[in-house]
Amino acid sequence: MSNQTSRFAGKLVATLHLVALLLAGTTSFAQQKMLSGTVTDYATGEPIPFVNIIIKHTTTGTMTDTLGHFSLQFPTLTDTLHFTAIGYKTIDKLLPREDMQTIQINMQPETFDISEVQVAPDEGPMRELFGHIMDRKKANNPDQYNKYSYKKYSQWEYQINNIGDNLQNSKTFQKNANVIKTAEDSTKYLPLYFSEQLVFNEIQRDPAKKKSTVLADRTNGVGILDQLEISGYTSALDMEVNFYDNFINIFTQNFVSPLADNGWYYYKYFLADSSLVDGVMHYRVHFQPRRAGENTFKGYFISENKYYSIVEIDGELSQTSNLNFLKRLHLNSDYYFVNDSTPFYKRNQIDAVFDYIPFRNQKKDPKRLSLYYKQTASIDDVVINPPGDIKLSAPRAKYETVKLPDAYDRDSAYWEAHRMEQLTQKQIMFTQVIDSISDIKQVNILNNLADMSMTSYYDLGKFEIGPFTSFYNTNKVEGNKFFFGGRTSDEISKNFMVWAGLGYSTRNQKISGMFGVGYKFKTINRQVLKIGYDDKMIRHGENEKILYLYENAFTATENNLVSQLLKHDPLDEIYREQKINAQYEYEWYPGLMNKLSLNYTRHYSPMYYPFMRNGNPVSSVSATEINLDTRFSKEEKVIDDGFLRLYMGTEFPIVHFTVGVGQVYHGDQTSYYSRLASTIKQEVYIGMTRFDYAVEAGAYFGKLPYTMLDIPRGNETYGLYSYDFNLLNYLEYVHDKYLHTYLEYHLNGFFFRRVPILKKANFREVLSAKLLVGSVSDKHQEIISFPEPITDMKKPYIELGAGVENILSMFRVEALWRVQPQSVIGAPQFGIRARFELGL
């Protein structure tokens, strides 16, 4: 799976997190006679997750959770429990007496009769077979072809598992009991989403071009799932999983493929079986992790001995405790020969279970609320090296997705004739009940809350109120700040929007507000025109370029209630800004966008750091600027829903380059200036670890007030920020030439998982480093004198950090050191900072 696709699924899970937690508060199980127990590894004593447990000669069963626990209703007749798990010997256990409520099961790791198979490092049939597979790995990899086309049929399913009796009997579902369904293990679940899509893909490596034509698309989703059209963003040009790669990136994590070049370091391989199929020998090979706690799989693959290609591979993630929320991951891939000699993809399937709740009470919570995710993709009509060139609408574009006009209007006859897999009865049921779920009032409320977590606005129908982060604030300058705003929704227009809001501050008794209009053009690629007015209090150092790094942020300002609740110093470094802005976004093709902006900005003298010039007070300064920002990214997926755009990320660098010119007005004088600014950021996967870097640099030419120069973003809270300097105060430095570097290395438990005492804590290590270099000319003080806290930077600012992630699957805590220079205004040299995250 590509990083973009997995990132989208990760963000979807975070969005549904709110819905699941709210439902979790209402779930419980009726009092009944239950048999519970724990299944553990005989050798290590560690719990075994996802063991299948069936009462023999019946259809009743269950599965162990991530801690190896299980619970099922005590059968009325004595029988036998059948325990099965990949990598372990099957166990049959006689049911205990009815007066016994708990049992303990120990399963022994599966071993194979390898008396004739030597697995020494350099000899033996298994080593020889694996060597042949590695020798042919590049030739058999479907991604090796320079040009090919194919049809792909995809399906997606989402459901909430383990719905409790309280929820079923609640007012929400009492009159809608038919929407809650019963699974094979007798637990209850709630369908959320089903989608199917048929696309025709064309891919060319050199020169790089990719085109996906959506032939048919049908989506049934509850609320936000339907609105965001998930199928359009998780399919198209991705092949989801390729086991021929050394690492498989899923849900922002790298997992070691059983076919990795150094697979012997991570896996044990056993030749389990062989059979003759159409005159060609097929070998079934089982693989198991060599060590517990690594991002590895357990399962099997089948290889043939004519081309030594993979026919089928099936893997279950061996350990999930180091992954936020992800509690089960199962992958299955089938390959076949095109023209009897060219290996290619045939079918991919991904099954995952996400568990949101960090705390667990086994007695009150025998089965936990979870989100089940399933994605399948089938391939057909493959053509290797088809004739002709791939035609893209933009000549310089690298890829595009084209949706046929009638793709969303295909009838049942079309789907019956063209889908590559027939729908199951469960999938047919999904499409029938989802619309009924969407009509339930309480479900709509939960959906709107989830939507609000992505957009900052709550949907009331034709209007949306927000942004919710601005409803209430408190700081040293404004006192208590109340704000109420709203905007029109797509029920009024999908292409036209009006937004407005008013605020009042109790201490300075000021009224603030915003107003704007926008129009989104009816074009394939994004084109948006916005005109707005904003009057607000902002923190020193905040401006629009912060959004080049925090691209999905609701606003450029961090002056909000959350930051105030976490502050360790009173926030007084804020001032009033009025801005009139007109901007036009034009996307030339996916991955290349320009934004042309015309701004008039006025800054008013702050209460605690008043503007002064030559010893005289200055009430305000203002400037007019026109600037052009160019954003470049490669193979990046985005979510577009009306005016909303969310960037899902990419494995390639994301670059911004901005050039601007303007005129400053101070008193009865004016002066001209120009500026350059650029940022680059990227996530780089190194084995099972991840290295994140971001660099921003810029220069200002001419004279400006210091509030319009670069004021490095400090942090006077106990929160942890990726692109702020966490041990820097807000007004320590100001620069007209600057370079900021932000580095993070996420080791994902590489060392902790090898230390017995730390392994069970499921912590991940993280290291960070930040560098700040800059200079400033005194000529800017001819407009406004620098306030007293600002000092010259005589040596680079260096900040180092070391910490742990994945605390309760939600928190990151880091110890930070300000190596140099020592602060002259009392900023700390050392600190502990924390951040709450919903990422996987």
SETORLUM-900081 format. One record per residue (C-alpha): residue number from 1; x negated, y negated, z. Coordinates in steps of 0.05 Angstrom, whole numbers. Each point is the difference from the previous one (the first is absolute). Layout:
R, NUM, X, Y, Z
...
This chain:
R, 1, 0, 0, 0
R, 2, -26, -68, -17
R, 3, -16, -49, 56
R, 4, 54, -47, -25
R, 5, 54, 53, 2
R, 6, -20, 25, 69
R, 7, -4, -71, 25
R, 8, 71, -12, -23
R, 9, 24, 63, 35
R, 10, -37, -24, 62
R, 11, 34, -67, -1
R, 12, 67, 33, -13
R, 13, -11, 43, 63
R, 14, -17, -63, 40
R, 15, 64, -33, -26
R, 16, 43, 60, 20
R, 17, -35, 2, 67
R, 18, 48, -51, 29
R, 19, 61, 39, -24
R, 20, -27, 64, 28
R, 21, -17, -30, 68
R, 22, 69, -30, 6
R, 23, 32, 67, -17
R, 24, -48, 34, 48
R, 25, 30, -40, 57
R, 26, 67, 33, -11
R, 27, -21, 73, -10
R, 28, 3, 56, 50
R, 29, 22, 72, 0
R, 30, 59, 31, 33
R, 31, -11, 43, 62
R, 32, -5, 72, -23
R, 33, -40, 62, 15
R, 34, -66, -10, -34
R, 35, -62, 42, -10
R, 36, -63, -43, -4
R, 37, -74, 16, -5
R, 38, -69, -18, -24
R, 39, -42, 32, -54
R, 40, -75, -7, 7
R, 41, -64, 25, -34
R, 42, -25, 63, 35
R, 43, -73, -20, -7
R, 44, 2, -75, 16
R, 45, 64, -9, 39
R, 46, 20, -58, -44
R, 47, 73, -8, -20
R, 48, 20, 23, -70
R, 49, 48, -47, -35
R, 50, 53, 21, -52
R, 51, 3, 74, 16
R, 52, 61, 30, -32
R, 53, 43, 38, 51
R, 54, 57, 44, -25
R, 55, 46, 46, 40
R, 56, -6, 64, -40
R, 57, 61, 24, -39
R, 58, 32, -69, 6
R, 59, -6, -68, -35
R, 60, -13, -35, 66
R, 61, -67, -31, 12
R, 62, -42, -61, 16
R, 63, -70, -27, -5
R, 64, -51, -23, 51
R, 65, -13, -75, 5
R, 66, -67, -35, -2
R, 67, -16, 22, 71
R, 68, 17, 73, -13
R, 69, 66, -3, 37
R, 70, 65, 31, -25
R, 71, 71, 7, 25
R, 72, 60, 38, -26
R, 73, 68, 21, 26
R, 74, -4, 67, 37
R, 75, 30, 54, -45
R, 76, 58, 40, 28
R, 77, -31, 66, -22
R, 78, -70, 25, 16
R, 79, -45, -1, -61
R, 80, -70, -16, -22
R, 81, -33, -66, -13
R, 82, -44, -3, -63
R, 83, -58, -51, 2
R, 84, -38, -19, -64
R, 85, -51, -54, -15
R, 86, -51, -11, -54
R, 87, -68, 24, 24
R, 88, 27, 43, 57
R, 89, 22, 72, 8
R, 90, 75, 11, 1
R, 91, 30, 17, 68
R, 92, 65, 35, 17
R, 93, 22, -13, 72
R, 94, 59, 33, 35
R, 95, 47, -52, 28
R, 96, -6, -7, 75
R, 97, 56, 11, 49
R, 98, 57, -51, -3
R, 99, -20, -27, 69
R, 100, -69, -19, -28
R, 101, -2, -70, -29
R, 102, -72, -7, -23
R, 103, -52, 43, -34
R, 104, -73, -8, -20
R, 105, -26, 27, -67
R, 106, -73, 7, -20
R, 107, -15, 9, -74
R, 108, -66, 27, -26
R, 109, -34, -33, -60
R, 110, 9, 42, -62
R, 111, -61, 39, -23
R, 112, -9, 38, -64
R, 113, -31, 67, -15
R, 114, -63, -25, -32
R, 115, -43, 62, 10
R, 116, -14, -1, -75
R, 117, -3, -76, -4
R, 118, -64, -33, 26
R, 119, 8, -74, 15
R, 120, -72, -15, 16
R, 121, -22, -68, -26
R, 122, -31, 24, -65
R, 123, 30, 67, -16
R, 124, 64, 40, -3
R, 125, 60, 3, -46
R, 126, 35, -59, 34
R, 127, -61, -45, -7
R, 128, -8, 22, -72
R, 129, 74, -14, -16
R, 130, -4, -68, 33
R, 131, -63, -16, -40
R, 132, 36, 16, -65
R, 133, 57, -45, 20
R, 134, -48, -57, 16
R, 135, -37, 10, -66
R, 136, 65, -8, -38
R, 137, 29, -53, 46
R, 138, -13, -60, -46
R, 139, 23, 37, -63
R, 140, 64, 24, 34
R, 141, 18, -67, 32
R, 142, 61, -28, -37
R, 143, -25, -70, 12
R, 144, -60, 12, -45
R, 145, 37, -10, -66
R, 146, -10, -67, -34
R, 147, 71, -5, -26
R, 148, 64, 38, 14
R, 149, 75, -9, 7
R, 150, 53, 39, 37
R, 151, 71, -3, 29
R, 152, 8, 0, 75
R, 153, 63, 14, 39
R, 154, -3, -22, 73
R, 155, 45, 8, 60
R, 156, -2, -34, 69
R, 157, 38, 19, 63
R, 158, 2, -35, 68
R, 159, 40, 22, 61
R, 160, -1, -12, 75
R, 161, -6, 66, 37
R, 162, 23, 22, 69
R, 163, 62, -43, 8
R, 164, 25, 9, 71
R, 165, 70, 12, 27
R, 166, 6, -69, 30
R, 167, -9, -31, -68
R, 168, 48, 48, -32
R, 169, 53, -17, 52
R, 170, -14, -75, -2
R, 171, 48, -51, -29
R, 172, -46, -6, -59
R, 173, 11, 72, -24
R, 174, 63, 23, 34
R, 175, 41, -19, -60
R, 176, -56, 20, -48
R, 177, -21, 67, 27
R, 178, -4, 28, -70
R, 179, -63, -40, -16
R, 180, -42, 37, 52
R, 181, -21, 67, -28
R, 182, -25, 65, 31
R, 183, -68, 29, -19
R, 184, -18, 73, -5
R, 185, -29, -2, 71
R, 186, 67, -27, 26
R, 187, -28, -70, 13
R, 188, 37, -61, -27
R, 189, -27, -49, -51
R, 190, 22, -64, -34
R, 191, -13, -8, -76
R, 192, -32, -67, -17
R, 193, -24, 2, -72
R, 194, -2, 41, -63
R, 195, -29, -23, -66
R, 196, -19, 32, -66
R, 197, -39, -30, -57
R, 198, -23, 22, -69
R, 199, -59, -37, -31
R, 200, -44, 6, -61
R, 201, -72, -16, 17
R, 202, -58, -17, -46
R, 203, -71, -5, 28
R, 204, -65, -19, -33
R, 205, -67, -3, 36
R, 206, -42, -39, -50
R, 207, 20, -54, -11
R, 208, 42, 5, 63
R, 209, 75, -4, -15
R, 210, 60, 29, 36
R, 211, 73, -4, -19
R, 212, 61, 29, 34
R, 213, 68, -1, -33
R, 214, 58, 13, 48
R, 215, 49, 42, -39
R, 216, 50, 12, 56
R, 217, 6, -21, 73
R, 218, 54, 15, 51
R, 219, -4, -22, 73
R, 220, 45, 12, 60
R, 221, -27, -33, 62
R, 222, 24, -30, 65
R, 223, -5, -75, 0
R, 224, -72, -25, -8
R, 225, -22, 65, -32
R, 226, 48, -11, -58
R, 227, -17, -74, -5
R, 228, -75, 10, -6
R, 229, 7, 54, -53
R, 230, -53, 45, 29
R, 231, -4, 44, -62
R, 232, -27, -58, -41
R, 233, -60, -8, 46
R, 234, -18, 71, 20
R, 235, 0, 31, -68
R, 236, -20, -25, -69
R, 237, -74, 11, -13
R, 238, -20, 39, 63
R, 239, -13, 74, 1
R, 240, 9, 2, 75
R, 241, -50, 55, 17
R, 242, -62, 26, -35
R, 243, -36, 55, 39
R, 244, -58, -3, -49
R, 245, -21, -66, 33
R, 246, -46, 6, 60
R, 247, 48, -40, 43
R, 248, 75, -8, -4
R, 249, 26, -69, 22
R, 250, 69, 4, 31
R, 251, 32, -50, 48
R, 252, -63, -42, 3
R, 253, -43, 59, 23
R, 254, -52, 42, -37
R, 255, 8, 76, 7
R, 256, -54, 49, -21
R, 257, 23, 42, -59
R, 258, -12, 75, 5
R, 259, -32, -8, -69
R, 260, -50, -53, 23
R, 261, -71, 7, -24
R, 262, -22, 11, 72
R, 263, 61, 39, 19
R, 264, -41, 53, 36
R, 265, -20, -52, 52
R, 266, 73, -12, 18
R, 267, 34, 66, -16
R, 268, -5, 75, 9
R, 269, 23, 39, -62
R, 270, 26, 72, -1
R, 271, 16, 42, -61
R, 272, 68, 26, 20
R, 273, 27, 34, -63
R, 274, -8, 10, -75
R, 275, 47, 20, -55
R, 276, 1, 7, -76
R, 277, 47, -49, -36
R, 278, 4, 5, -76
R, 279, -68, 32, -3
R, 280, -33, -55, 43
R, 281, -22, 12, 72
R, 282, 31, -47, 51
R, 283, -32, -9, 69
R, 284, 37, -24, 61
R, 285, -47, -37, 47
R, 286, 19, -22, 70
R, 287, -35, -61, 31
R, 288, -4, -24, 72
R, 289, -35, -59, 32
R, 290, -68, 15, 30
R, 291, 12, -51, 56
R, 292, 63, -25, 33
R, 293, 19, -73, -3
R, 294, -24, -17, -70
R, 295, 44, -23, -58
R, 296, 2, 69, -31
R, 297, 53, 50, -23
R, 298, 15, 73, 11
R, 299, 32, 42, -54
R, 300, -18, 36, -64
R, 301, -16, -10, -73
R, 302, 5, 47, -60
R, 303, -54, -2, -54
R, 304, -6, 39, -65
R, 305, -66, 27, -26
R, 306, 4, -19, -74
R, 307, -12, -75, 9
R, 308, -3, 1, 77
R, 309, 54, -51, 3
R, 310, 50, -8, 58
R, 311, 68, 29, -13
R, 312, 32, -20, 66
R, 313, -23, -32, 65
R, 314, 39, -6, 64
R, 315, -24, -37, 62
R, 316, 27, -21, 67
R, 317, -37, -55, 38
R, 318, -36, 36, 56
R, 319, 3, -55, 52
R, 320, 40, -64, 4
R, 321, -15, -29, 69
R, 322, -46, -53, -28
R, 323, 52, -27, -48
R, 324, 52, -51, 21
R, 325, 71, 28, -6
R, 326, -19, 52, -52
R, 327, 14, 67, 34
R, 328, 4, 47, -58
R, 329, -28, 0, -71
R, 330, 8, 56, -50
R, 331, -26, -3, -72
R, 332, 12, 48, -57
R, 333, -27, -6, -71
R, 334, 8, 44, -61
R, 335, -42, -4, -63
R, 336, 10, 31, -69
R, 337, -35, 5, -67
R, 338, 20, -46, -57
R, 339, -11, 37, -66
R, 340, -22, 60, 41
R, 341, -69, -30, 15
R, 342, 7, -71, 28
R, 343, 15, -3, 75
R, 344, 50, -53, 21
R, 345, 48, -18, 56
R, 346, 65, 38, 3
R, 347, 33, -18, 66
R, 348, -17, -38, 64
R, 349, 38, 0, 66
R, 350, -12, -40, 63
R, 351, 38, 13, 65
R, 352, -12, -44, 61
R, 353, 30, -11, 68
R, 354, -8, -67, 37
R, 355, 11, -3, 75
R, 356, 4, -71, 28
R, 357, 4, 6, 76
R, 358, -66, -1, 38
R, 359, 30, 27, 65
R, 360, 31, 68, 10
R, 361, 43, 32, 54
R, 362, 6, 74, -17
R, 363, 59, 12, 46
R, 364, 42, -59, -24
R, 365, -27, -1, -71
R, 366, -10, 72, -25
R, 367, 5, -23, -72
R, 368, -23, -68, -22
R, 369, 30, -47, -51
R, 370, -42, 1, -63
R, 371, 0, -21, -72
R, 372, -7, 54, -53
R, 373, -30, -19, -67
R, 374, -3, 43, -62
R, 375, -26, -17, -69
R, 376, -6, 46, -60
R, 377, -25, -13, -71
R, 378, 5, 48, -59
R, 379, -40, -9, -64
R, 380, 19, 20, -71
R, 381, -12, -18, -74
R, 382, -74, -10, 11
R, 383, -40, -24, -60
R, 384, -76, -5, 4
R, 385, -32, -53, -44
R, 386, 65, -23, -34
R, 387, -8, -43, -63
R, 388, 7, -75, -1
R, 389, -16, -54, 51
R, 390, 38, -16, 63
R, 391, 39, -64, -12
R, 392, 7, -48, 59
R, 393, 42, -63, -1
R, 394, -59, -43, 23
R, 395, -62, 14, -42
R, 396, -49, -9, 59
R, 397, 42, 40, 49
R, 398, -25, 66, 28
R, 399, 67, 31, 18
R, 400, 74, -13, 1
R, 401, 67, 32, 16
R, 402, 56, -8, -50
R, 403, 72, 17, 19
R, 404, 47, 18, -56
R, 405, 64, -42, 1
R, 406, 45, 60, 13
R, 407, -48, 36, 48
R, 408, 45, -14, 59
R, 409, 64, 18, -35
R, 410, -14, 72, -20
R, 411, 60, 45, 7
R, 412, 4, 70, 30
R, 413, -7, 33, -68
R, 414, -66, -36, -12
R, 415, -28, 22, 67
R, 416, 23, 72, -9
R, 417, -36, 2, -67
R, 418, -65, -35, 20
R, 419, -16, 12, 74
R, 420, -55, 52, 7
R, 421, 27, 27, 66
R, 422, 73, 11, 15
R, 423, 28, -34, 61
R, 424, 9, 42, 62
R, 425, 66, 1, 37
R, 426, -33, -42, 54
R, 427, -21, -53, -50
R, 428, 69, -3, -30
R, 429, 28, -10, 71
R, 430, -51, -56, 12
R, 431, 28, -40, -59
R, 432, 71, 9, 25
R, 433, -9, -21, 73
R, 434, -51, -57, -4
R, 435, 51, -50, -26
R, 436, 45, 18, 59
R, 437, -58, -12, 49
R, 438, -14, -68, -31
R, 439, 72, -21, 15
R, 440, -7, 12, 75
R, 441, -4, -67, 37
R, 442, -52, 20, 52
R, 443, -45, 30, -54
R, 444, 3, -65, -38
R, 445, -23, -37, 62
R, 446, -59, 46, 9
R, 447, -16, -6, -74
R, 448, 1, -76, 5
R, 449, -48, 3, 59
R, 450, -47, 43, -40
R, 451, 7, -48, -59
R, 452, -14, -58, 47
R, 453, -66, 33, 22
R, 454, -23, -5, -73
R, 455, 30, -67, -20
R, 456, 8, -38, 67
R, 457, 73, -14, -18
R, 458, 64, 34, 24
R, 459, 53, 13, -53
R, 460, 70, -27, 14
R, 461, 27, 12, -70
R, 462, -5, -61, -44
R, 463, -48, -33, 48
R, 464, -61, 23, 40
R, 465, -24, -32, 65
R, 466, -73, -7, 19
R, 467, -58, 1, 1
R, 468, 8, 37, 66
R, 469, -73, -15, 21
R, 470, 19, -74, 4
R, 471, 65, 2, 40
R, 472, -36, -16, 65
R, 473, -70, -24, 17
R, 474, -36, -34, 58
R, 475, -66, -36, 2
R, 476, -34, -57, 36
R, 477, 18, -52, -52
R, 478, 72, 17, -18
R, 479, 23, 30, 66
R, 480, 60, 44, -19
R, 481, 11, 3, -75
R, 482, 66, 24, -28
R, 483, 10, 12, -74
R, 484, 57, 26, -42
R, 485, -5, 13, -75
R, 486, 30, 40, -56
R, 487, 1, 13, -74
R, 488, 48, 24, -54
R, 489, -1, 75, -15
R, 490, 4, 37, -66
R, 491, 76, 6, 10
R, 492, 2, -72, -23
R, 493, -56, 5, -52
R, 494, -58, 47, -13
R, 495, -38, -54, -37
R, 496, 16, -63, 39
R, 497, -13, -13, 74
R, 498, 10, -58, 48
R, 499, -31, 0, 70
R, 500, 2, -50, 57
R, 501, -10, -6, 75
R, 502, -2, -49, 59
R, 503, -41, 2, 64
R, 504, -4, -40, 64
R, 505, -57, -6, 50
R, 506, 17, -18, 72
R, 507, -66, -32, 22
R, 508, -14, -48, -57
R, 509, 75, -4, -18
R, 510, -15, 9, -74
R, 511, 46, 28, -53
R, 512, -34, 43, -53
R, 513, 27, 37, -60
R, 514, -8, 31, -68
R, 515, 38, 0, -66
R, 516, -14, 33, -67
R, 517, 27, 28, -64
R, 518, -28, 54, -44
R, 519, 14, 34, -66
R, 520, -25, 68, -24
R, 521, -1, 6, -75
R, 522, 31, 60, -34
R, 523, -65, 28, -27
R, 524, -36, 67, 4
R, 525, -59, -29, 36
R, 526, 9, -46, 59
R, 527, 14, -74, -12
R, 528, 24, -42, 58
R, 529, 10, -75, 9
R, 530, 6, -29, 71
R, 531, 8, -71, 26
R, 532, 1, -12, 75
R, 533, -8, -47, 58
R, 534, -28, 22, 68
R, 535, -10, -38, 65
R, 536, -32, 41, 55
R, 537, -55, 6, 52
R, 538, -60, 40, -22
R, 539, -65, 23, 32
R, 540, -66, -31, -20
R, 541, -32, 41, -55
R, 542, 65, 26, -31
R, 543, 14, -11, -73
R, 544, 25, 39, -59
R, 545, -66, 35, -13
R, 546, 12, 43, 62
R, 547, 53, 35, -43
R, 548, -55, 24, -48
R, 549, -19, 49, 55
R, 550, 65, 8, 39
R, 551, 39, 7, -65
R, 552, 63, 31, 29
R, 553, 5, -50, 57
R, 554, 67, -36, 8
R, 555, -34, -68, 7
R, 556, -70, -31, 1
R, 557, 7, -22, 73
R, 558, -15, 42, 61
R, 559, 34, -51, 46
R, 560, 55, 48, 23
R, 561, 28, 32, 62
R, 562, -42, 63, -6
R, 563, -65, -39, 1
R, 564, 25, -41, 60
R, 565, 17, 62, 40
R, 566, -71, 26, -10
R, 567, -39, -65, 11
R, 568, -55, -6, 51
R, 569, -10, -75, -11
R, 570, 56, -52, -8
R, 571, 13, -14, -73
R, 572, -11, -75, -11
R, 573, -39, 0, -65
R, 574, 61, -11, -43
R, 575, 26, -58, -40
R, 576, 59, -20, -43
R, 577, -2, 13, -75
R, 578, 49, -24, -52
R, 579, -5, 31, -69
R, 580, 36, -6, -66
R, 581, -19, 58, -45
R, 582, 17, 22, -71
R, 583, -30, 65, -25
R, 584, 7, 44, -61
R, 585, -21, 73, 1
R, 586, -15, 34, -67
R, 587, -19, 73, -5
R, 588, -36, 12, -66
R, 589, 2, 75, 10
R, 590, -3, 46, 60
R, 591, -63, -18, 38
R, 592, -11, -71, -26
R, 593, 40, -58, 27
R, 594, -8, -76, 1
R, 595, 33, -47, 49
R, 596, 1, -74, -17
R, 597, 15, -45, 60
R, 598, 12, -75, 9
R, 599, -1, -23, 72
R, 600, 9, -63, 39
R, 601, -23, 10, 72
R, 602, 1, -47, 60
R, 603, -35, 15, 67
R, 604, 20, -39, 62
R, 605, -47, -17, 56
R, 606, 1, 57, 52
R, 607, 20, -12, 72
R, 608, -64, 29, 31
R, 609, -50, -14, -56
R, 610, 23, -68, -28
R, 611, -26, -24, -66
R, 612, -53, -54, 7
R, 613, -42, -40, -49
R, 614, -55, -47, 24
R, 615, 31, 1, 69
R, 616, 69, -18, -25
R, 617, 61, 45, 0
R, 618, 27, 27, -66
R, 619, 73, 20, -1
R, 620, -3, 47, -61
R, 621, -37, 20, -63
R, 622, 28, 29, -64
R, 623, -21, 31, -66
R, 624, 27, 21, -67
R, 625, -29, 62, -32
R, 626, 9, 43, -60
R, 627, -31, 69, 1
R, 628, -1, 64, -40
R, 629, -9, 68, 34
R, 630, -17, 62, -40
R, 631, 14, 68, 32
R, 632, -30, 63, -29
R, 633, 11, 71, 21
R, 634, -5, 67, -35
R, 635, 51, 57, 2
R, 636, 38, -32, 58
R, 637, 72, 16, 16
R, 638, 47, -53, 26
R, 639, 72, -4, 25
R, 640, 42, -53, -34
R, 641, 70, -12, 27
R, 642, 25, -66, -26
R, 643, -48, -53, 27
R, 644, -33, 49, 47
R, 645, -67, 28, -21
R, 646, -39, 48, 45
R, 647, -69, 23, -21
R, 648, -13, 74, 12
R, 649, -74, -3, -11
R, 650, -49, 35, -45
R, 651, -66, 37, 4
R, 652, -31, -55, -42
R, 653, -21, -70, 23
R, 654, 53, -55, 4
R, 655, -28, -67, -21
R, 656, 26, -72, 6
R, 657, -34, -60, -32
R, 658, 28, -70, 11
R, 659, -20, -67, -29
R, 660, 33, -64, 23
R, 661, -7, -75, -9
R, 662, 34, -55, 40
R, 663, 3, -69, 29
R, 664, -3, -19, 74
R, 665, 37, -60, 28
R, 666, -27, -30, 65
R, 667, 22, -69, 20
R, 668, -2, -44, -61
R, 669, -56, 41, -32
R, 670, -1, 60, -46
R, 671, -53, 51, -19
R, 672, -3, 58, -48
R, 673, -22, 71, 15
R, 674, -4, 69, -30
R, 675, -6, 69, 30
R, 676, -16, 72, -17
R, 677, 22, 60, 41
R, 678, -5, 75, -11
R, 679, 15, 64, 38
R, 680, -12, 74, -13
R, 681, 23, 59, 42
R, 682, 1, 75, -7
R, 683, 9, 65, 37
R, 684, -54, 51, -17
R, 685, 8, 73, 19
R, 686, -64, 36, 19
R, 687, 16, 73, 13
R, 688, 50, 1, 57
R, 689, -19, -70, 22
R, 690, 21, -68, -27
R, 691, -40, -64, -8
R, 692, 39, -65, -7
R, 693, -33, -65, -21
R, 694, 23, -70, -16
R, 695, -39, -61, -20
R, 696, 24, -71, -9
R, 697, -42, -58, -23
R, 698, 11, -71, -24
R, 699, -24, -71, -8
R, 700, 31, -69, 3
R, 701, -27, -59, -41
R, 702, 17, -72, 18
R, 703, 27, -26, 66
R, 704, 58, 30, 38
R, 705, 28, -4, 71
R, 706, -26, 58, 42
R, 707, 69, 31, 5
R, 708, -3, 13, -76
R, 709, -69, 31, 2
R, 710, -16, 71, 22
R, 711, 11, 9, 74
R, 712, -20, 72, 16
R, 713, 60, 38, 28
R, 714, -12, 13, 73
R, 715, 41, 40, 50
R, 716, 20, -22, 70
R, 717, 45, 60, 13
R, 718, -10, 71, 24
R, 719, 23, 24, -68
R, 720, -48, 30, -52
R, 721, -2, -30, -70
R, 722, -35, 30, -60
R, 723, -13, -65, -37
R, 724, -10, -48, 59
R, 725, -61, -9, 44
R, 726, 25, 30, 65
R, 727, -51, -33, 47
R, 728, 1, -68, -33
R, 729, 42, -59, 24
R, 730, 43, -37, -50
R, 731, -41, -64, -5
R, 732, -72, 22, 8
R, 733, -22, -13, -72
R, 734, 22, -34, -63
R, 735, -33, 12, -69
R, 736, 2, -25, -71
R, 737, -42, 59, -23
R, 738, 14, 68, 32
R, 739, -8, 75, -4
R, 740, 42, 47, 44
R, 741, -12, 75, 0
R, 742, 45, 51, 35
R, 743, -22, 73, 5
R, 744, 36, 60, 32
R, 745, -22, 73, 1
R, 746, 54, 50, 20
R, 747, -33, 66, 18
R, 748, 66, 37, 12
R, 749, -26, 40, 58
R, 750, -64, 24, -35
R, 751, -38, 2, 67
R, 752, 56, 3, 51
R, 753, 28, 63, -32
R, 754, -66, 35, 14
R, 755, -1, -17, 74
R, 756, 43, 49, 40
R, 757, 20, -52, 53
R, 758, 20, -52, -52
R, 759, 30, 46, -52
R, 760, 67, 9, 34
R, 761, 8, -75, 9
R, 762, 9, -6, -76
R, 763, -38, -65, -3
R, 764, -33, -27, -62
R, 765, -62, -43, 0
R, 766, -2, -67, -33
R, 767, -59, -48, -9
R, 768, 4, -72, -24
R, 769, -46, -58, -18
R, 770, 15, -71, -20
R, 771, -46, -54, -27
R, 772, 12, -74, -8
R, 773, -47, -48, -35
R, 774, 16, -72, -17
R, 775, -21, -72, -4
R, 776, 33, -68, -2
R, 777, -18, -71, -22
R, 778, 11, -60, 45
R, 779, 32, -38, -58
R, 780, 68, 30, 18
R, 781, -1, -39, 65
R, 782, 9, -63, -40
R, 783, 73, 22, -4
R, 784, 10, 31, 69
R, 785, -53, 11, 54
R, 786, -9, 72, 20
R, 787, 32, 16, 67
R, 788, -45, 12, 59
R, 789, 2, 77, 1
R, 790, -30, 6, -70
R, 791, -75, 12, -2
R, 792, -51, 13, -54
R, 793, -13, 72, -18
R, 794, -75, 9, 10
R, 795, 0, 76, -7
R, 796, 49, 50, -30
R, 797, 59, 23, 43
R, 798, -4, 76, 10
R, 799, 54, 41, 34
R, 800, -5, 75, 11
R, 801, 53, 48, 24
R, 802, 10, 73, 19
R, 803, 65, 31, 20
R, 804, 52, 55, -6
R, 805, 63, 8, -41
R, 806, 61, 44, 2
R, 807, 16, -11, 74
R, 808, 72, 25, 6
R, 809, -2, 1, -76
R, 810, 11, -75, 0
R, 811, -57, -40, 32
R, 812, -71, -20, -15
R, 813, -45, -26, 56
R, 814, -68, -29, -14
R, 815, -58, -28, 41
R, 816, -31, -61, -34
R, 817, -67, -34, 8
R, 818, -16, -70, -23
R, 819, -73, 12, -17
R, 820, -16, -72, -20
R, 821, 4, -59, 8
R, 822, 23, -12, 71
R, 823, 61, -43, 2
R, 824, -8, -71, 27
R, 825, 75, -7, 14
R, 826, 10, 61, 42
R, 827, 21, 53, -50
R, 828, -14, 70, 29
R, 829, -62, 40, -17
R, 830, 36, 66, 13
R, 831, 73, 21, -3
R, 832, 49, 57, -5
R, 833, 53, -9, -54
R, 834, 58, 44, -22
R, 835, 48, 7, -58
R, 836, 65, 36, -11
R, 837, 5, 36, -67
R, 838, 51, 43, -35
R, 839, -48, 24, -54
R, 840, -13, 74, -12
